[in-house]
Amino acid sequence: MTKPIACTPRHSLTVRLLEANDVVSYREMRLEGLKDHREAFSSSWEYEAGKPESWWTERLEMNTVLNYR
């Protein structure tokens, strides 16, 4: 029988809910994801890039959006 190996985590992970005041960084992160990994989204960079800040703020207010580091 093998013995479990105890290990100390090398990294910590922080997860937080994005709020309306995170709109600028949220927009940047999402547009980067849309540009670099279009296959992971059901939208497109072209569709979202021209949206006004109010559209982005509404997305954050109406949906649960998490950010992790």
CHARMM-style PDB file with segment names, atoms N, HN, CA, C and O in Angstrom:
ATOM      1  N   MET     1       0.847  -1.176   0.000  1.00  0.00      PROA
ATOM      2  CA  MET     1       0.000   0.000   0.000  1.00  0.00      PROA
ATOM      3  C   MET     1       0.897   1.246   0.000  1.00  0.00      PROA
ATOM      4  O   MET     1       1.897   1.304   0.717  1.00  0.00      PROA
ATOM      5  N   THR     2       0.526   2.229  -0.808  1.00  0.00      PROA
ATOM      6  HN  THR     2      -0.285   2.182  -1.390  1.00  0.00      PROA
ATOM      7  CA  THR     2       1.322   3.450  -0.861  1.00  0.00      PROA
ATOM      8  C   THR     2       0.861   4.436   0.191  1.00  0.00      PROA
ATOM      9  O   THR     2      -0.300   4.451   0.600  1.00  0.00      PROA
ATOM     10  N   LYS     3       1.783   5.239   0.606  1.00  0.00      PROA
ATOM     11  HN  LYS     3       2.726   5.226   0.274  1.00  0.00      PROA
ATOM     12  CA  LYS     3       1.510   6.236   1.623  1.00  0.00      PROA
ATOM     13  C   LYS     3       1.240   7.587   0.949  1.00  0.00      PROA
ATOM     14  O   LYS     3       1.974   7.959   0.033  1.00  0.00      PROA
ATOM     15  N   PRO     4       0.210   8.335   1.374  1.00  0.00      PROA
ATOM     16  CA  PRO     4      -0.040   9.639   0.771  1.00  0.00      PROA
ATOM     17  C   PRO     4       1.133  10.585   1.016  1.00  0.00      PROA
ATOM     18  O   PRO     4       1.772  10.561   2.067  1.00  0.00      PROA
ATOM     19  N   ILE     5       1.382  11.389   0.043  1.00  0.00      PROA
ATOM     20  HN  ILE     5       0.862  11.409  -0.811  1.00  0.00      PROA
ATOM     21  CA  ILE     5       2.465  12.357   0.149  1.00  0.00      PROA
ATOM     22  C   ILE     5       1.869  13.695   0.558  1.00  0.00      PROA
ATOM     23  O   ILE     5       0.948  14.200  -0.085  1.00  0.00      PROA
ATOM     24  N   ALA     6       2.395  14.255   1.615  1.00  0.00      PROA
ATOM     25  HN  ALA     6       3.143  13.846   2.136  1.00  0.00      PROA
ATOM     26  CA  ALA     6       1.936  15.575   2.046  1.00  0.00      PROA
ATOM     27  C   ALA     6       2.745  16.626   1.303  1.00  0.00      PROA
ATOM     28  O   ALA     6       3.967  16.519   1.197  1.00  0.00      PROA
ATOM     29  N   CYS     7       2.080  17.614   0.803  1.00  0.00      PROA
ATOM     30  HN  CYS     7       1.088  17.701   0.889  1.00  0.00      PROA
ATOM     31  CA  CYS     7       2.803  18.686   0.127  1.00  0.00      PROA
ATOM     32  C   CYS     7       2.217  20.030   0.513  1.00  0.00      PROA
ATOM     33  O   CYS     7       1.036  20.151   0.835  1.00  0.00      PROA
ATOM     34  N   THR     8       3.052  21.006   0.473  1.00  0.00      PROA
ATOM     35  HN  THR     8       4.012  20.908   0.211  1.00  0.00      PROA
ATOM     36  CA  THR     8       2.633  22.370   0.779  1.00  0.00      PROA
ATOM     37  C   THR     8       2.287  23.062  -0.524  1.00  0.00      PROA
ATOM     38  O   THR     8       3.058  23.001  -1.483  1.00  0.00      PROA
ATOM     39  N   PRO     9       1.127  23.724  -0.572  1.00  0.00      PROA
ATOM     40  CA  PRO     9       0.776  24.452  -1.798  1.00  0.00      PROA
ATOM     41  C   PRO     9       1.828  25.508  -2.115  1.00  0.00      PROA
ATOM     42  O   PRO     9       2.283  26.230  -1.228  1.00  0.00      PROA
ATOM     43  N   ARG    10       2.203  25.590  -3.366  1.00  0.00      PROA
ATOM     44  HN  ARG    10       1.833  25.004  -4.087  1.00  0.00      PROA
ATOM     45  CA  ARG    10       3.214  26.559  -3.788  1.00  0.00      PROA
ATOM     46  C   ARG    10       2.595  27.882  -4.205  1.00  0.00      PROA
ATOM     47  O   ARG    10       3.265  28.915  -4.209  1.00  0.00      PROA
ATOM     48  N   HSD    11       1.328  27.848  -4.552  1.00  0.00      PROA
ATOM     49  HN  HSD    11       0.784  27.009  -4.549  1.00  0.00      PROA
ATOM     50  CA  HSD    11       0.654  29.045  -5.032  1.00  0.00      PROA
ATOM     51  C   HSD    11      -0.693  29.181  -4.335  1.00  0.00      PROA
ATOM     52  O   HSD    11      -1.311  28.192  -3.942  1.00  0.00      PROA
ATOM     53  N   SER    12      -1.121  30.391  -4.196  1.00  0.00      PROA
ATOM     54  HN  SER    12      -0.619  31.195  -4.515  1.00  0.00      PROA
ATOM     55  CA  SER    12      -2.458  30.610  -3.668  1.00  0.00      PROA
ATOM     56  C   SER    12      -3.337  31.135  -4.804  1.00  0.00      PROA
ATOM     57  O   SER    12      -2.843  31.703  -5.778  1.00  0.00      PROA
ATOM     58  N   LEU    13      -4.594  30.942  -4.665  1.00  0.00      PROA
ATOM     59  HN  LEU    13      -4.995  30.481  -3.874  1.00  0.00      PROA
ATOM     60  CA  LEU    13      -5.550  31.356  -5.683  1.00  0.00      PROA
ATOM     61  C   LEU    13      -6.560  32.272  -5.012  1.00  0.00      PROA
ATOM     62  O   LEU    13      -7.135  31.928  -3.979  1.00  0.00      PROA
ATOM     63  N   THR    14      -6.770  33.428  -5.598  1.00  0.00      PROA
ATOM     64  HN  THR    14      -6.303  33.708  -6.436  1.00  0.00      PROA
ATOM     65  CA  THR    14      -7.755  34.371  -5.098  1.00  0.00      PROA
ATOM     66  C   THR    14      -8.855  34.508  -6.137  1.00  0.00      PROA
ATOM     67  O   THR    14      -8.584  34.781  -7.306  1.00  0.00      PROA
ATOM     68  N   VAL    15     -10.087  34.318  -5.711  1.00  0.00      PROA
ATOM     69  HN  VAL    15     -10.307  34.096  -4.761  1.00  0.00      PROA
ATOM     70  CA  VAL    15     -11.239  34.452  -6.592  1.00  0.00      PROA
ATOM     71  C   VAL    15     -12.127  35.545  -6.015  1.00  0.00      PROA
ATOM     72  O   VAL    15     -12.401  35.572  -4.815  1.00  0.00      PROA
ATOM     73  N   ARG    16     -12.572  36.445  -6.887  1.00  0.00      PROA
ATOM     74  HN  ARG    16     -12.350  36.423  -7.862  1.00  0.00      PROA
ATOM     75  CA  ARG    16     -13.481  37.483  -6.404  1.00  0.00      PROA
ATOM     76  C   ARG    16     -14.517  37.831  -7.461  1.00  0.00      PROA
ATOM     77  O   ARG    16     -14.294  37.656  -8.659  1.00  0.00      PROA
ATOM     78  N   LEU    17     -15.640  38.321  -6.995  1.00  0.00      PROA
ATOM     79  HN  LEU    17     -15.822  38.462  -6.022  1.00  0.00      PROA
ATOM     80  CA  LEU    17     -16.734  38.753  -7.851  1.00  0.00      PROA
ATOM     81  C   LEU    17     -16.398  40.126  -8.417  1.00  0.00      PROA
ATOM     82  O   LEU    17     -16.059  41.042  -7.668  1.00  0.00      PROA
ATOM     83  N   LEU    18     -16.492  40.270  -9.729  1.00  0.00      PROA
ATOM     84  HN  LEU    18     -16.767  39.525 -10.337  1.00  0.00      PROA
ATOM     85  CA  LEU    18     -16.270  41.571 -10.340  1.00  0.00      PROA
ATOM     86  C   LEU    18     -17.520  42.417 -10.185  1.00  0.00      PROA
ATOM     87  O   LEU    18     -18.641  41.915 -10.266  1.00  0.00      PROA
ATOM     88  N   GLU    19     -17.314  43.704  -9.960  1.00  0.00      PROA
ATOM     89  HN  GLU    19     -16.403  44.112  -9.894  1.00  0.00      PROA
ATOM     90  CA  GLU    19     -18.416  44.640  -9.761  1.00  0.00      PROA
ATOM     91  C   GLU    19     -18.329  45.747 -10.804  1.00  0.00      PROA
ATOM     92  O   GLU    19     -17.391  45.788 -11.599  1.00  0.00      PROA
ATOM     93  N   ALA    20     -19.304  46.635 -10.795  1.00  0.00      PROA
ATOM     94  HN  ALA    20     -20.066  46.602 -10.149  1.00  0.00      PROA
ATOM     95  CA  ALA    20     -19.380  47.699 -11.803  1.00  0.00      PROA
ATOM     96  C   ALA    20     -18.108  48.542 -11.861  1.00  0.00      PROA
ATOM     97  O   ALA    20     -17.736  49.013 -12.935  1.00  0.00      PROA
ATOM     98  N   ASN    21     -17.438  48.739 -10.732  1.00  0.00      PROA
ATOM     99  HN  ASN    21     -17.740  48.356  -9.859  1.00  0.00      PROA
ATOM    100  CA  ASN    21     -16.218  49.545 -10.756  1.00  0.00      PROA
ATOM    101  C   ASN    21     -15.034  48.812 -11.390  1.00  0.00      PROA
ATOM    102  O   ASN    21     -13.963  49.401 -11.542  1.00  0.00      PROA
ATOM    103  N   ASP    22     -15.203  47.556 -11.756  1.00  0.00      PROA
ATOM    104  HN  ASP    22     -16.073  47.078 -11.632  1.00  0.00      PROA
ATOM    105  CA  ASP    22     -14.171  46.773 -12.443  1.00  0.00      PROA
ATOM    106  C   ASP    22     -14.356  46.789 -13.957  1.00  0.00      PROA
ATOM    107  O   ASP    22     -13.703  46.024 -14.667  1.00  0.00      PROA
ATOM    108  N   VAL    23     -15.233  47.644 -14.454  1.00  0.00      PROA
ATOM    109  HN  VAL    23     -15.764  48.265 -13.878  1.00  0.00      PROA
ATOM    110  CA  VAL    23     -15.645  47.588 -15.852  1.00  0.00      PROA
ATOM    111  C   VAL    23     -14.473  47.742 -16.824  1.00  0.00      PROA
ATOM    112  O   VAL    23     -14.444  47.049 -17.841  1.00  0.00      PROA
ATOM    113  N   VAL    24     -13.525  48.607 -16.556  1.00  0.00      PROA
ATOM    114  HN  VAL    24     -13.549  49.170 -15.730  1.00  0.00      PROA
ATOM    115  CA  VAL    24     -12.419  48.834 -17.494  1.00  0.00      PROA
ATOM    116  C   VAL    24     -11.551  47.586 -17.610  1.00  0.00      PROA
ATOM    117  O   VAL    24     -11.242  47.149 -18.719  1.00  0.00      PROA
ATOM    118  N   SER    25     -11.156  47.008 -16.478  1.00  0.00      PROA
ATOM    119  HN  SER    25     -11.407  47.363 -15.577  1.00  0.00      PROA
ATOM    120  CA  SER    25     -10.313  45.811 -16.544  1.00  0.00      PROA
ATOM    121  C   SER    25     -11.089  44.612 -17.093  1.00  0.00      PROA
ATOM    122  O   SER    25     -10.521  43.785 -17.806  1.00  0.00      PROA
ATOM    123  N   TYR    26     -12.390  44.510 -16.765  1.00  0.00      PROA
ATOM    124  HN  TYR    26     -12.852  45.182 -16.186  1.00  0.00      PROA
ATOM    125  CA  TYR    26     -13.215  43.420 -17.296  1.00  0.00      PROA
ATOM    126  C   TYR    26     -13.271  43.492 -18.825  1.00  0.00      PROA
ATOM    127  O   TYR    26     -13.092  42.483 -19.507  1.00  0.00      PROA
ATOM    128  N   ARG    27     -13.519  44.684 -19.351  1.00  0.00      PROA
ATOM    129  HN  ARG    27     -13.665  45.503 -18.797  1.00  0.00      PROA
ATOM    130  CA  ARG    27     -13.591  44.866 -20.805  1.00  0.00      PROA
ATOM    131  C   ARG    27     -12.280  44.457 -21.463  1.00  0.00      PROA
ATOM    132  O   ARG    27     -12.281  43.743 -22.466  1.00  0.00      PROA
ATOM    133  N   GLU    28     -11.162  44.906 -20.902  1.00  0.00      PROA
ATOM    134  HN  GLU    28     -11.161  45.486 -20.087  1.00  0.00      PROA
ATOM    135  CA  GLU    28      -9.848  44.560 -21.461  1.00  0.00      PROA
ATOM    136  C   GLU    28      -9.611  43.056 -21.455  1.00  0.00      PROA
ATOM    137  O   GLU    28      -9.165  42.487 -22.451  1.00  0.00      PROA
ATOM    138  N   MET    29      -9.913  42.410 -20.318  1.00  0.00      PROA
ATOM    139  HN  MET    29     -10.275  42.872 -19.509  1.00  0.00      PROA
ATOM    140  CA  MET    29      -9.696  40.961 -20.210  1.00  0.00      PROA
ATOM    141  C   MET    29     -10.579  40.184 -21.185  1.00  0.00      PROA
ATOM    142  O   MET    29     -10.118  39.253 -21.845  1.00  0.00      PROA
ATOM    143  N   ARG    30     -11.846  40.574 -21.269  1.00  0.00      PROA
ATOM    144  HN  ARG    30     -12.220  41.330 -20.733  1.00  0.00      PROA
ATOM    145  CA  ARG    30     -12.764  39.842 -22.149  1.00  0.00      PROA
ATOM    146  C   ARG    30     -12.402  40.024 -23.614  1.00  0.00      PROA
ATOM    147  O   ARG    30     -12.419  39.063 -24.383  1.00  0.00      PROA
ATOM    148  N   LEU    31     -12.075  41.245 -24.004  1.00  0.00      PROA
ATOM    149  HN  LEU    31     -12.060  42.026 -23.379  1.00  0.00      PROA
ATOM    150  CA  LEU    31     -11.699  41.472 -25.403  1.00  0.00      PROA
ATOM    151  C   LEU    31     -10.413  40.729 -25.760  1.00  0.00      PROA
ATOM    152  O   LEU    31     -10.271  40.224 -26.873  1.00  0.00      PROA
ATOM    153  N   GLU    32      -9.485  40.665 -24.819  1.00  0.00      PROA
ATOM    154  HN  GLU    32      -9.601  41.076 -23.915  1.00  0.00      PROA
ATOM    155  CA  GLU    32      -8.262  39.894 -25.063  1.00  0.00      PROA
ATOM    156  C   GLU    32      -8.599  38.419 -25.260  1.00  0.00      PROA
ATOM    157  O   GLU    32      -8.064  37.771 -26.159  1.00  0.00      PROA
ATOM    158  N   GLY    33      -9.483  37.893 -24.422  1.00  0.00      PROA
ATOM    159  HN  GLY    33      -9.918  38.419 -23.692  1.00  0.00      PROA
ATOM    160  CA  GLY    33      -9.906  36.498 -24.562  1.00  0.00      PROA
ATOM    161  C   GLY    33     -10.618  36.246 -25.879  1.00  0.00      PROA
ATOM    162  O   GLY    33     -10.376  35.235 -26.538  1.00  0.00      PROA
ATOM    163  N   LEU    34     -11.496  37.164 -26.263  1.00  0.00      PROA
ATOM    164  HN  LEU    34     -11.693  37.985 -25.727  1.00  0.00      PROA
ATOM    165  CA  LEU    34     -12.207  37.019 -27.537  1.00  0.00      PROA
ATOM    166  C   LEU    34     -11.245  37.036 -28.719  1.00  0.00      PROA
ATOM    167  O   LEU    34     -11.437  36.300 -29.688  1.00  0.00      PROA
ATOM    168  N   LYS    35     -10.224  37.862 -28.644  1.00  0.00      PROA
ATOM    169  HN  LYS    35     -10.069  38.460 -27.858  1.00  0.00      PROA
ATOM    170  CA  LYS    35      -9.266  37.959 -29.742  1.00  0.00      PROA
ATOM    171  C   LYS    35      -8.360  36.723 -29.812  1.00  0.00      PROA
ATOM    172  O   LYS    35      -8.094  36.192 -30.890  1.00  0.00      PROA
ATOM    173  N   ASP    36      -7.891  36.277 -28.637  1.00  0.00      PROA
ATOM    174  HN  ASP    36      -8.106  36.708 -27.761  1.00  0.00      PROA
ATOM    175  CA  ASP    36      -6.903  35.191 -28.595  1.00  0.00      PROA
ATOM    176  C   ASP    36      -7.514  33.793 -28.603  1.00  0.00      PROA
ATOM    177  O   ASP    36      -6.857  32.837 -29.014  1.00  0.00      PROA
ATOM    178  N   HSD    37      -8.760  33.661 -28.155  1.00  0.00      PROA
ATOM    179  HN  HSD    37      -9.294  34.438 -27.821  1.00  0.00      PROA
ATOM    180  CA  HSD    37      -9.384  32.328 -28.021  1.00  0.00      PROA
ATOM    181  C   HSD    37     -10.850  32.373 -28.433  1.00  0.00      PROA
ATOM    182  O   HSD    37     -11.735  32.043 -27.643  1.00  0.00      PROA
ATOM    183  N   ARG    38     -11.100  32.780 -29.663  1.00  0.00      PROA
ATOM    184  HN  ARG    38     -10.382  33.048 -30.305  1.00  0.00      PROA
ATOM    185  CA  ARG    38     -12.490  32.921 -30.105  1.00  0.00      PROA
ATOM    186  C   ARG    38     -13.315  31.651 -29.928  1.00  0.00      PROA
ATOM    187  O   ARG    38     -14.525  31.721 -29.713  1.00  0.00      PROA
ATOM    188  N   GLU    39     -12.667  30.490 -30.017  1.00  0.00      PROA
ATOM    189  HN  GLU    39     -11.684  30.432 -30.191  1.00  0.00      PROA
ATOM    190  CA  GLU    39     -13.399  29.224 -29.925  1.00  0.00      PROA
ATOM    191  C   GLU    39     -14.007  29.007 -28.543  1.00  0.00      PROA
ATOM    192  O   GLU    39     -14.885  28.157 -28.393  1.00  0.00      PROA
ATOM    193  N   ALA    40     -13.568  29.749 -27.535  1.00  0.00      PROA
ATOM    194  HN  ALA    40     -12.855  30.439 -27.657  1.00  0.00      PROA
ATOM    195  CA  ALA    40     -14.063  29.575 -26.172  1.00  0.00      PROA
ATOM    196  C   ALA    40     -15.293  30.435 -25.871  1.00  0.00      PROA
ATOM    197  O   ALA    40     -15.848  30.358 -24.775  1.00  0.00      PROA
ATOM    198  N   PHE    41     -15.712  31.237 -26.819  1.00  0.00      PROA
ATOM    199  HN  PHE    41     -15.260  31.299 -27.709  1.00  0.00      PROA
ATOM    200  CA  PHE    41     -16.804  32.186 -26.595  1.00  0.00      PROA
ATOM    201  C   PHE    41     -17.918  31.986 -27.620  1.00  0.00      PROA
ATOM    202  O   PHE    41     -17.700  31.470 -28.716  1.00  0.00      PROA
ATOM    203  N   SER    42     -19.106  32.408 -27.228  1.00  0.00      PROA
ATOM    204  HN  SER    42     -19.283  32.827 -26.338  1.00  0.00      PROA
ATOM    205  CA  SER    42     -20.226  32.360 -28.169  1.00  0.00      PROA
ATOM    206  C   SER    42     -20.479  33.744 -28.770  1.00  0.00      PROA
ATOM    207  O   SER    42     -21.526  33.986 -29.372  1.00  0.00      PROA
ATOM    208  N   SER    43     -19.517  34.642 -28.601  1.00  0.00      PROA
ATOM    209  HN  SER    43     -18.667  34.445 -28.112  1.00  0.00      PROA
ATOM    210  CA  SER    43     -19.597  35.981 -29.150  1.00  0.00      PROA
ATOM    211  C   SER    43     -18.317  36.236 -29.945  1.00  0.00      PROA
ATOM    212  O   SER    43     -17.504  35.329 -30.121  1.00  0.00      PROA
ATOM    213  N   SER    44     -18.140  37.455 -30.421  1.00  0.00      PROA
ATOM    214  HN  SER    44     -18.801  38.192 -30.278  1.00  0.00      PROA
ATOM    215  CA  SER    44     -16.931  37.766 -31.184  1.00  0.00      PROA
ATOM    216  C   SER    44     -16.350  39.104 -30.741  1.00  0.00      PROA
ATOM    217  O   SER    44     -17.057  39.951 -30.194  1.00  0.00      PROA
ATOM    218  N   TRP    45     -15.065  39.282 -30.983  1.00  0.00      PROA
ATOM    219  HN  TRP    45     -14.491  38.594 -31.427  1.00  0.00      PROA
ATOM    220  CA  TRP    45     -14.391  40.540 -30.676  1.00  0.00      PROA
ATOM    221  C   TRP    45     -15.059  41.671 -31.445  1.00  0.00      PROA
ATOM    222  O   TRP    45     -15.281  42.751 -30.897  1.00  0.00      PROA
ATOM    223  N   GLU    46     -15.375  41.431 -32.692  1.00  0.00      PROA
ATOM    224  HN  GLU    46     -15.195  40.554 -33.137  1.00  0.00      PROA
ATOM    225  CA  GLU    46     -15.992  42.450 -33.538  1.00  0.00      PROA
ATOM    226  C   GLU    46     -17.335  42.924 -32.967  1.00  0.00      PROA
ATOM    227  O   GLU    46     -17.650  44.112 -33.031  1.00  0.00      PROA
ATOM    228  N   TYR    47     -18.113  42.012 -32.420  1.00  0.00      PROA
ATOM    229  HN  TYR    47     -17.857  41.047 -32.368  1.00  0.00      PROA
ATOM    230  CA  TYR    47     -19.420  42.360 -31.862  1.00  0.00      PROA
ATOM    231  C   TYR    47     -19.280  43.176 -30.574  1.00  0.00      PROA
ATOM    232  O   TYR    47     -20.019  44.140 -30.371  1.00  0.00      PROA
ATOM    233  N   GLU    48     -18.341  42.799 -29.707  1.00  0.00      PROA
ATOM    234  HN  GLU    48     -17.741  42.016 -29.872  1.00  0.00      PROA
ATOM    235  CA  GLU    48     -18.262  43.411 -28.380  1.00  0.00      PROA
ATOM    236  C   GLU    48     -17.345  44.635 -28.299  1.00  0.00      PROA
ATOM    237  O   GLU    48     -17.541  45.482 -27.428  1.00  0.00      PROA
ATOM    238  N   ALA    49     -16.372  44.745 -29.165  1.00  0.00      PROA
ATOM    239  HN  ALA    49     -16.213  44.057 -29.873  1.00  0.00      PROA
ATOM    240  CA  ALA    49     -15.367  45.814 -29.057  1.00  0.00      PROA
ATOM    241  C   ALA    49     -15.965  47.216 -29.133  1.00  0.00      PROA
ATOM    242  O   ALA    49     -15.466  48.131 -28.478  1.00  0.00      PROA
ATOM    243  N   GLY    50     -17.000  47.396 -29.902  1.00  0.00      PROA
ATOM    244  HN  GLY    50     -17.405  46.653 -30.433  1.00  0.00      PROA
ATOM    245  CA  GLY    50     -17.583  48.721 -30.077  1.00  0.00      PROA
ATOM    246  C   GLY    50     -18.680  49.080 -29.085  1.00  0.00      PROA
ATOM    247  O   GLY    50     -19.262  50.162 -29.169  1.00  0.00      PROA
ATOM    248  N   LYS    51     -18.962  48.194 -28.158  1.00  0.00      PROA
ATOM    249  HN  LYS    51     -18.489  47.315 -28.091  1.00  0.00      PROA
ATOM    250  CA  LYS    51     -20.044  48.441 -27.202  1.00  0.00      PROA
ATOM    251  C   LYS    51     -19.652  49.552 -26.229  1.00  0.00      PROA
ATOM    252  O   LYS    51     -18.487  49.658 -25.845  1.00  0.00      PROA
ATOM    253  N   PRO    52     -20.630  50.388 -25.824  1.00  0.00      PROA
ATOM    254  CA  PRO    52     -20.340  51.470 -24.877  1.00  0.00      PROA
ATOM    255  C   PRO    52     -20.090  50.932 -23.465  1.00  0.00      PROA
ATOM    256  O   PRO    52     -20.434  49.792 -23.153  1.00  0.00      PROA
ATOM    257  N   GLU    53     -19.500  51.755 -22.636  1.00  0.00      PROA
ATOM    258  HN  GLU    53     -19.221  52.682 -22.890  1.00  0.00      PROA
ATOM    259  CA  GLU    53     -19.198  51.339 -21.264  1.00  0.00      PROA
ATOM    260  C   GLU    53     -20.455  50.913 -20.508  1.00  0.00      PROA
ATOM    261  O   GLU    53     -20.393  50.016 -19.668  1.00  0.00      PROA
ATOM    262  N   SER    54     -21.577  51.535 -20.791  1.00  0.00      PROA
ATOM    263  HN  SER    54     -21.628  52.264 -21.474  1.00  0.00      PROA
ATOM    264  CA  SER    54     -22.830  51.176 -20.111  1.00  0.00      PROA
ATOM    265  C   SER    54     -23.219  49.717 -20.390  1.00  0.00      PROA
ATOM    266  O   SER    54     -23.781  49.052 -19.519  1.00  0.00      PROA
ATOM    267  N   TRP    55     -22.928  49.223 -21.584  1.00  0.00      PROA
ATOM    268  HN  TRP    55     -22.471  49.763 -22.291  1.00  0.00      PROA
ATOM    269  CA  TRP    55     -23.222  47.823 -21.934  1.00  0.00      PROA
ATOM    270  C   TRP    55     -22.379  46.886 -21.085  1.00  0.00      PROA
ATOM    271  O   TRP    55     -22.872  45.876 -20.583  1.00  0.00      PROA
ATOM    272  N   TRP    56     -21.095  47.230 -20.926  1.00  0.00      PROA
ATOM    273  HN  TRP    56     -20.694  48.051 -21.333  1.00  0.00      PROA
ATOM    274  CA  TRP    56     -20.180  46.411 -20.127  1.00  0.00      PROA
ATOM    275  C   TRP    56     -20.574  46.440 -18.659  1.00  0.00      PROA
ATOM    276  O   TRP    56     -20.546  45.411 -17.983  1.00  0.00      PROA
ATOM    277  N   THR    57     -20.939  47.607 -18.168  1.00  0.00      PROA
ATOM    278  HN  THR    57     -20.963  48.442 -18.717  1.00  0.00      PROA
ATOM    279  CA  THR    57     -21.360  47.734 -16.768  1.00  0.00      PROA
ATOM    280  C   THR    57     -22.609  46.905 -16.504  1.00  0.00      PROA
ATOM    281  O   THR    57     -22.716  46.244 -15.471  1.00  0.00      PROA
ATOM    282  N   GLU    58     -23.549  46.941 -17.433  1.00  0.00      PROA
ATOM    283  HN  GLU    58     -23.463  47.478 -18.273  1.00  0.00      PROA
ATOM    284  CA  GLU    58     -24.769  46.146 -17.272  1.00  0.00      PROA
ATOM    285  C   GLU    58     -24.450  44.654 -17.226  1.00  0.00      PROA
ATOM    286  O   GLU    58     -25.065  43.917 -16.455  1.00  0.00      PROA
ATOM    287  N   ARG    59     -23.509  44.205 -18.032  1.00  0.00      PROA
ATOM    288  HN  ARG    59     -23.010  44.803 -18.658  1.00  0.00      PROA
ATOM    289  CA  ARG    59     -23.104  42.782 -17.995  1.00  0.00      PROA
ATOM    290  C   ARG    59     -22.605  42.401 -16.612  1.00  0.00      PROA
ATOM    291  O   ARG    59     -22.940  41.336 -16.093  1.00  0.00      PROA
ATOM    292  N   LEU    60     -21.797  43.284 -16.012  1.00  0.00      PROA
ATOM    293  HN  LEU    60     -21.525  44.150 -16.433  1.00  0.00      PROA
ATOM    294  CA  LEU    60     -21.265  42.993 -14.676  1.00  0.00      PROA
ATOM    295  C   LEU    60     -22.364  43.022 -13.619  1.00  0.00      PROA
ATOM    296  O   LEU    60     -22.325  42.244 -12.666  1.00  0.00      PROA
ATOM    297  N   GLU    61     -23.340  43.906 -13.776  1.00  0.00      PROA
ATOM    298  HN  GLU    61     -23.372  44.538 -14.550  1.00  0.00      PROA
ATOM    299  CA  GLU    61     -24.419  44.012 -12.795  1.00  0.00      PROA
ATOM    300  C   GLU    61     -25.437  42.887 -12.918  1.00  0.00      PROA
ATOM    301  O   GLU    61     -26.036  42.491 -11.918  1.00  0.00      PROA
ATOM    302  N   MET    62     -25.644  42.365 -14.124  1.00  0.00      PROA
ATOM    303  HN  MET    62     -25.157  42.687 -14.936  1.00  0.00      PROA
ATOM    304  CA  MET    62     -26.692  41.363 -14.355  1.00  0.00      PROA
ATOM    305  C   MET    62     -26.177  39.916 -14.333  1.00  0.00      PROA
ATOM    306  O   MET    62     -26.977  38.981 -14.320  1.00  0.00      PROA
ATOM    307  N   ASN    63     -24.863  39.725 -14.329  1.00  0.00      PROA
ATOM    308  HN  ASN    63     -24.213  40.485 -14.339  1.00  0.00      PROA
ATOM    309  CA  ASN    63     -24.289  38.389 -14.374  1.00  0.00      PROA
ATOM    310  C   ASN    63     -23.281  38.204 -13.263  1.00  0.00      PROA
ATOM    311  O   ASN    63     -22.774  39.175 -12.701  1.00  0.00      PROA
ATOM    312  N   THR    64     -22.995  36.961 -12.951  1.00  0.00      PROA
ATOM    313  HN  THR    64     -23.407  36.172 -13.408  1.00  0.00      PROA
ATOM    314  CA  THR    64     -21.937  36.650 -12.014  1.00  0.00      PROA
ATOM    315  C   THR    64     -20.659  36.463 -12.808  1.00  0.00      PROA
ATOM    316  O   THR    64     -20.528  35.520 -13.588  1.00  0.00      PROA
ATOM    317  N   VAL    65     -19.718  37.375 -12.600  1.00  0.00      PROA
ATOM    318  HN  VAL    65     -19.825  38.141 -11.967  1.00  0.00      PROA
ATOM    319  CA  VAL    65     -18.439  37.322 -13.309  1.00  0.00      PROA
ATOM    320  C   VAL    65     -17.345  37.232 -12.254  1.00  0.00      PROA
ATOM    321  O   VAL    65     -17.224  38.106 -11.396  1.00  0.00      PROA
ATOM    322  N   LEU    66     -16.558  36.181 -12.324  1.00  0.00      PROA
ATOM    323  HN  LEU    66     -16.656  35.470 -13.021  1.00  0.00      PROA
ATOM    324  CA  LEU    66     -15.494  35.965 -11.349  1.00  0.00      PROA
ATOM    325  C   LEU    66     -14.142  36.193 -12.002  1.00  0.00      PROA
ATOM    326  O   LEU    66     -13.948  35.933 -13.189  1.00  0.00      PROA
ATOM    327  N   ASN    67     -13.226  36.680 -11.206  1.00  0.00      PROA
ATOM    328  HN  ASN    67     -13.384  36.892 -10.242  1.00  0.00      PROA
ATOM    329  CA  ASN    67     -11.851  36.857 -11.647  1.00  0.00      PROA
ATOM    330  C   ASN    67     -10.969  36.073 -10.680  1.00  0.00      PROA
ATOM    331  O   ASN    67     -11.222  36.060  -9.476  1.00  0.00      PROA
ATOM    332  N   TYR    68      -9.963  35.438 -11.192  1.00  0.00      PROA
ATOM    333  HN  TYR    68      -9.757  35.448 -12.170  1.00  0.00      PROA
ATOM    334  CA  TYR    68      -9.053  34.718 -10.305  1.00  0.00      PROA
ATOM    335  C   TYR    68      -7.624  35.097 -10.631  1.00  0.00      PROA
ATOM    336  O   TYR    68      -7.286  35.459 -11.758  1.00  0.00      PROA
ATOM    337  N   ARG    69      -6.806  35.002  -9.612  1.00  0.00      PROA
ATOM    338  HN  ARG    69      -7.080  34.708  -8.696  1.00  0.00      PROA
ATOM    339  CA  ARG    69      -5.363  35.257  -9.740  1.00  0.00      PROA
ATOM    340  C   ARG    69      -4.600  34.213  -8.996  1.00  0.00      PROA
ATOM    341  OT1 ARG    69      -3.370  34.243  -8.976  1.00  0.00      PROA
TER     342      ARG     69
END
